[in-house]
Amino acid sequence: MNQRLGRQFLTISAVAVVMVAATVLTLIVLNPGAGPADLADIPSAPVGSGESASASPAFSATDGISAKQAADLARSHVQGGAVFVSAVAGAYRDVFTIGHPEDRHLDTPDRVVWAVTFSGEYEICPPNGAPCWSPRPGQSQVILDYTTGEFLESGTFAPA
């Protein structure tokens, strides 16, 4: 019985590996030579899907700047060497995921924005003038107006 379960597990694992490899191969074929910034053309969540628990307002993908444009604009608001992770469009309250809810400053939670996320190494310096901590991995998220690309705010999270 245990051998049969073990073989079934191996079969399922092999199928999962093949599916992941096929997905990666498909992305490479559809977008040859793509780097992280090139992949910004494909939002990591469906634009206007409204799949959140709090119904996001519907919006048209043609009304705003592209994910690639959002990523390019957001890059000027993060440190050099930051690596693009994703560009997600949606209601502010649904897509701004860095920090805690009380850290969010946008007055209109239904406003449609681009949340562009980057990863990097961050040196944390306490506001009281104490010595800075050694660099640690973290993420920065830049919030831009969906239609105009105007910078609205940004946040960084690098756990201690």
Secondary structure, 3 states (H helix, E strand, C coil): CHHHHHHHHHHHHHHHHHHHHHHHHHHHHHCCCCCCCHHHHCCCCCCCCCCCCCCCCCCCCCCCCCHHHHHHHHHCCCCCCCEEEEEEEEEHHHHCCCCCHHHCCCCCCCCEEEEEEEEEEECCCCCCCCCCCCCEEEEEEEEEECCCCCEEEEEEECCC
